[in-house]
Amino acid sequence: MNILVKIRCLKCNDIIESKHVHDLQRCRCGACFIDGGDKYTRVGGDLKYINFVHEDGREIPCLKA
């Protein structure tokens, strides 16, 4: 089962998701991006401003404090 991953940008509060392979999505402020759809997950940008958003609403920081 492939799972789509969402991320929240903590700078602009956007929740973004890549739905297809090579479907790079950026938040509106440009601090982070996600790519890969349901085949792989690649995130980038300023990792301290990224939370992974689970289907149940839980959020996990990309970087541990």
N, C-alpha and C positions, 0 to 999 in steps of 0.2 A: 504494500500500500504506500503510495507516494503522498506526502503531506506538503501542502503549500505553507510557506513560512511568511509571516508578516513581521515587520519591524516598526518601532516608533522612534521618530527623531525627537530627542528631548529638547532640541533648540526651537523647532517650530511646531512641535506636537503632531506632525503628520504621521499617519499610519500608512505604510506603503507595502505593496506586495507585487512580486513578479509572477505572472500567470503562465508564462511559456518560456521555453529555452531561448536564450538571447533576448529576453524582454527586460532590459535594464530599466529600472525605475529609480528616480531620484526624488527626495523630499523637496518641498518648495524652496527651502533656504539653501539647498545644495550641500548640506553637511554630511549626508550619507546616501548610500544607494543599496539596492538589492537586485540580484539577477539569478536566473536559473529555473524559475518556475517550479514544476514538480519533479524535475530531473536532478537538480543539484541546487545548493544554496551558496551564493557568494555575496558577502556584504562588504562594504568598504566605506571609507570616509573617516571621520573622527569617531573612533570606536567608543569613546567615553560618552557620546551622546546617543548611543543606540541601545534600545531594549528589544529583545525578542518578544513577540506577542503570541501567546498560545491560543488555541481555539476556545479554551474555557475562560479567556480573559486575563489569565496570569501573565505577568511581565517579568522577564529575567534580564538583568543587565548583560550586555555583551562583554564588558570587562568587570571583573570582581574588584570591589574597592579594597 
